Amino acid sequence: MEGIQSVLNEYGLTPEYMESVSPKVWKVYTDHGVFALKKLAASRNASFTEQMIMLEEKGYRQFVPVYRNRTGEFLTQAGEDVCYLMPWLTLEREEELDQKHEYMFKEIALLHQRTEKELGVRREEILGHYERTKRKWEQQKQKYEEFISRAENEWYMSPFQLQAAMYFKETISAADFALARLEEWYETMKDKESSRMVLNHGQLSVRHFLYNDTGTGYFTNFEKAGHGPPANDLIVFFTRMFKTNPVMCTECVNWFYTYHNVYPLREEEISLFLSYMAYPGPVYGVLNRYDLEKGPGEKEACTTLLKAYWQMKNAEPLVMSIHETEENRKLQEETESPSS
């Protein structure tokens, strides 16, 4: 980025050495310490610093601060770019992978706890969301069924059709599970007059959880922060994590309950979380593009479908373990409750 020196002048800093960490981040060494200078993407929320001010007002300070420039602004113009300055913190500390994630999940739970607010909801809004989501999911399920039916009537199945047929039973099972959890959410929510909203980080990741010299963790990169249901951050984190080759994340359930023990999710929030995590949207997306666009070749289409299938299967152990745990908890509560 051109004009880094002029940007640093706005903070009264003279660089001794600079290194590019990524296309958007520079590590700047000065006689006043080491700083991170980051370019704000044009698509990002330029008012994200307001969320940080709000967090501080609510007594939550476990985030990397953004410095004000000479004019008191958080953002500084650099030609056609806009950037901001932070202290440099490291990404790593000496601890096991599971400990890093547990620490982060405790902190995001505390952040949600501090920013919680109860908002009124109308039954028409709940019904509308339920009906739109259910209709969309059932239509996508039906399209998959129709695709397989047409493929089975072909004289010769293409490699993609054969692969889609192999995944059909598991995908439909995941969709049915998601629809059942959506139904549970609606049955719980339809008579409620309010729901919880919290400040979501928007990009929850261990890469956005940094450490100071004493090993204290701080969130950074609030460029996609915004208010929404508390499970949104968890859905973003796990969805990104499962979008990979086959993995067996035995710690994932512990991470979820690390969060849940600090900031317990309500029954309807867990139902909606399980519904969205189980729903095989990526598989349907690949199928739809293949069926309508006819763009990618067979090899590329098969590879993309395989990756979508892996994502669905990676999420399955987490979803089923939480569902089983919550069902057992409900059964135990019913058993222990005094008979009427």
C-alpha positions in Angstrom: 0.0 0.0 0.0 1.3 3.4 -1.0 1.7 6.1 1.6 2.3 4.1 4.7 4.7 6.7 6.0 2.1 9.4 5.6 -0.5 7.3 7.4 1.9 6.7 10.3 2.6 10.4 10.5 -1.1 10.8 11.4 -0.3 8.8 14.6 3.0 10.5 15.3 5.0 7.4 14.5 8.2 7.0 12.5 8.8 3.4 11.2 12.2 1.8 11.7 11.2 -1.3 9.8 8.1 -2.6 8.1 7.1 -6.1 6.8 4.0 -7.2 4.9 2.2 -10.0 6.8 -0.6 -10.3 4.3 -2.0 -8.2 1.4 -3.9 -6.2 4.0 -1.7 -6.2 7.1 1.7 -4.6 7.8 3.8 -5.2 10.9 5.4 -1.8 11.7 8.4 -1.5 14.1 8.9 2.0 15.6 10.7 3.5 18.6 7.3 3.5 20.4 6.7 -0.2 19.9 5.4 -2.6 17.3 2.1 -2.0 15.6 -0.3 -3.6 13.1 -1.5 -1.4 10.3 -4.5 -2.9 8.5 -6.2 -1.9 5.3 -10.0 -2.0 5.5 -11.6 -3.8 2.6 -14.2 -1.7 0.7 -16.9 -4.3 1.4 -16.4 -4.2 5.2 -18.3 -2.2 7.8 -16.5 1.1 8.2 -18.3 1.8 11.5 -17.1 -1.3 13.2 -15.2 0.8 15.8 -18.6 1.9 17.2 -19.1 -1.7 18.3 -15.8 -1.7 20.1 -16.8 1.5 21.9 -20.0 -0.1 22.9 -18.2 -3.1 24.3 -15.9 -1.0 26.4 -18.9 0.9 27.8 -20.4 -2.4 28.8 -17.2 -3.3 30.7 -15.9 -5.8 28.2 -12.3 -5.0 27.2 -10.9 -8.3 25.8 -10.4 -6.9 22.3 -7.4 -5.4 20.6 -7.9 -1.6 20.7 -7.9 0.6 17.6 -5.8 3.8 18.0 -7.2 7.2 17.1 -5.1 9.5 14.8 -4.2 13.1 15.3 -7.7 14.2 14.4 -9.3 11.8 16.8 -10.5 9.4 14.1 -10.2 5.6 14.1 -9.8 5.4 10.3 -7.1 7.1 8.2 -7.2 7.7 4.5 -4.3 6.5 2.4 -4.9 7.4 -1.2 -7.9 5.3 -2.2 -7.5 3.0 0.8 -8.7 3.4 4.4 -6.7 1.8 7.2 -6.5 1.6 11.0 -3.7 1.0 13.5 -3.6 -1.4 16.4 -0.9 -2.7 18.8 0.8 -5.8 17.5 -0.2 -9.0 19.3 0.9 -12.5 18.5 -1.4 -15.2 17.2 0.2 -18.0 19.2 1.0 -18.9 22.8 2.4 -22.0 24.4 -0.7 -24.2 24.9 -2.5 -27.1 23.4 -5.0 -26.7 20.5 -8.0 -27.6 22.7 -6.9 -25.0 25.3 -6.8 -22.2 22.7 -10.3 -23.0 21.5 -11.7 -23.4 25.0 -10.2 -20.0 26.0 -11.7 -18.4 22.9 -15.2 -20.0 23.4 -15.2 -18.8 27.0 -14.4 -15.2 25.9 -17.0 -15.1 23.1 -19.6 -16.4 25.6 -18.6 -13.5 28.0 -18.8 -11.0 25.1 -22.3 -12.3 24.2 -23.3 -12.2 27.9 -22.2 -8.5 28.2 -24.1 -7.4 25.1 -27.3 -9.4 25.5 -30.6 -7.6 25.0 -34.1 -8.9 24.8 -36.0 -7.8 21.8 -39.8 -8.1 21.2 -40.9 -10.4 18.4 -44.3 -10.8 16.8 -45.8 -14.2 16.1 -46.2 -13.3 12.5 -42.4 -12.8 12.2 -41.7 -16.2 13.7 -44.2 -17.8 11.5 -42.9 -16.1 8.4 -39.3 -17.2 9.0 -40.4 -20.7 9.8 -42.6 -21.0 6.7 -40.0 -19.4 4.3 -37.2 -21.6 5.6 -39.2 -24.8 5.6 -40.5 -24.1 2.1 -37.0 -23.4 0.7 -35.6 -26.5 2.3 -38.4 -28.8 1.2 -38.1 -27.5 -2.4 -34.3 -28.2 -2.4 -35.0 -31.7 -1.0 -37.6 -32.3 -3.7 -35.2 -31.1 -6.5 -32.6 -33.6 -5.2 -35.2 -36.4 -5.4 -36.2 -35.4 -8.9 -32.6 -35.2 -10.0 -31.9 -38.8 -8.8 -35.2 -40.0 -10.3 -34.1 -38.6 -13.7 -30.6 -40.0 -13.4 -31.9 -43.5 -12.6 -34.0 -43.4 -15.8 -30.9 -42.6 -17.9 -29.4 -45.4 -20.0 -26.0 -44.5 -18.5 -25.3 -42.4 -15.4 -22.6 -39.8 -15.6 -19.9 -39.8 -12.9 -21.6 -36.9 -11.1 -25.0 -38.5 -11.3 -23.6 -41.7 -9.8 -21.9 -39.8 -7.0 -25.0 -37.8 -6.2 -27.0 -41.1 -6.0 -24.4 -42.5 -3.6 -24.8 -39.5 -1.3 -28.6 -39.3 -1.6 -29.8 -41.3 1.4 -27.4 -39.6 3.8 -28.2 -36.1 2.5 -32.0 -36.6 2.7 -31.5 -37.9 6.2 -29.6 -34.8 7.2 -32.3 -32.6 5.6 -35.0 -34.4 7.5 -33.1 -34.0 10.8 -32.7 -30.3 10.1 -36.4 -29.9 9.3 -37.3 -31.7 12.5 -35.1 -29.3 14.6 -36.6 -26.3 12.7 -40.1 -27.6 13.7 -38.9 -27.8 17.3 -37.7 -24.2 17.2 -41.0 -23.0 15.8 -43.1 -24.9 18.4 -41.0 -23.3 21.2 -40.9 -19.8 19.7 -44.5 -19.4 18.4 -45.9 -18.3 21.7 -42.9 -16.3 22.9 -42.9 -12.5 22.9 -39.2 -11.8 22.8 -35.9 -13.3 21.8 -32.2 -12.6 22.7 -29.8 -10.6 20.6 -26.1 -10.2 21.2 -23.2 -8.6 19.5 -21.7 -11.3 17.2 -18.0 -11.0 16.3 -19.0 -12.1 12.8 -15.7 -13.9 12.0 -15.1 -16.1 15.0 -11.7 -17.8 14.5 -8.6 -18.6 16.5 -6.8 -16.4 13.9 -8.8 -13.5 15.2 -8.0 -14.3 18.9 -4.5 -12.9 19.7 -2.3 -12.9 22.8 -0.2 -10.3 24.7 3.1 -11.0 26.3 1.5 -12.5 29.4 -0.7 -14.9 27.5 -4.0 -13.0 27.8 -6.3 -13.4 24.8 -8.0 -10.5 22.9 -10.4 -10.5 20.0 -9.5 -8.6 16.9 -11.0 -7.9 13.5 -14.5 -6.7 14.3 -15.1 -5.6 10.7 -18.1 -8.0 10.3 -19.5 -7.5 13.8 -23.3 -7.0 14.2 -26.2 -7.9 16.4 -28.0 -11.2 16.0 -28.9 -14.5 17.8 -26.1 -15.8 20.0 -25.7 -19.0 18.0 -24.7 -17.1 14.9 -21.0 -16.9 15.9 -21.0 -20.6 16.6 -22.5 -21.4 13.3 -19.9 -19.3 11.5 -17.0 -20.9 13.4 -18.1 -24.5 12.9 -19.2 -24.1 9.3 -15.8 -22.7 8.4 -14.0 -25.4 10.4 -15.9 -28.2 8.8 -15.3 -26.9 5.2 -12.3 -29.1 4.8 -11.2 -32.7 4.2 -12.7 -35.4 6.5 -11.9 -34.5 10.1 -12.7 -36.1 13.5 -13.1 -33.2 15.9 -13.5 -34.9 19.2 -13.0 -31.6 21.0 -15.7 -29.7 19.2 -18.5 -30.9 21.5 -16.3 -29.7 24.5 -15.9 -26.3 22.8 -19.7 -26.0 22.4 -20.3 -26.8 26.0 -17.5 -24.6 27.2 -19.5 -21.7 25.6 -22.8 -23.1 26.9 -21.6 -23.4 30.5 -20.7 -19.7 30.5 -23.6 -18.4 28.5 -26.3 -21.1 28.3 -28.2 -21.2 25.1 -32.0 -21.6 25.4 -33.8 -24.6 24.1 -35.0 -22.9 20.9 -31.5 -21.5 20.3 -30.0 -24.9 20.4 -32.7 -26.3 18.1 -32.0 -23.6 15.5 -28.3 -24.1 15.8 -28.6 -27.8 15.2 -31.0 -27.2 12.3 -28.6 -24.9 10.5 -25.5 -27.0 11.2 -27.2 -30.2 10.0 -28.8 -28.8 6.9 -26.9 -30.0 3.7 -27.1 -26.7 1.9 -23.6 -27.0 0.3 -24.6 -30.3 -1.3 -27.8 -28.8 -2.7 -25.9 -25.8 -4.0 -23.5 -28.0 -6.0 -26.4 -30.1 -7.4 -28.3 -27.0 -8.4 -25.3 -25.5 -10.2 -24.7 -28.7 -12.1 -28.3 -29.2 -13.0 -29.0 -25.7 -14.2 -25.8 -24.1 -15.3 -24.1 -27.0 -16.9 -20.9 -25.1 -16.4 -18.2 -27.2 -14.7 -16.9 -30.4 -16.2 -17.6 -33.7 -14.7 -14.3 -33.9 -12.8 -14.6 -30.5 -11.3 -18.3 -31.0 -10.4 -17.5 -34.4 -8.7 -14.7 -32.8 -6.7 -16.9 -29.9 -5.6 -19.7 -32.4 -4.6 -17.3 -34.5 -2.6 -16.1 -31.5 -0.6 -19.7 -30.5 0.1 -20.4 -34.1 1.3 -17.4 -34.0 3.5 -18.6 -30.7 5.1 -21.9 -32.3 5.8 -20.3 -35.4 7.3 -17.8 -33.4 9.4 -20.7 -31.6 11.1 -22.6 -34.8 11.8 -20.8 -36.0 15.0 -21.1 -32.5 16.6 -24.8 -32.2 15.8 -25.7 -35.7 16.9 -23.7 -35.6 20.1 -25.3 -32.3 21.2 -28.7 -33.5 20.2 -28.3 -36.7 22.2 -26.9 -34.8 25.2 -29.9 -32.4 25.2 -32.4 -35.2 24.8 -30.9 -37.1 27.7 -30.9 -33.9 29.8 -34.7 -33.3 29.0 -35.4 -36.9 29.9 -33.6 -36.7 33.2 -35.4 -33.4 34.1 -38.7 -35.1 33.4 -37.7 -38.1 35.4 -36.6 -36.0 38.4 -39.5 -33.6 38.3 -42.2 -34.3 41.0 -45.3 -36.0 39.6 -48.4 -33.9 39.4 
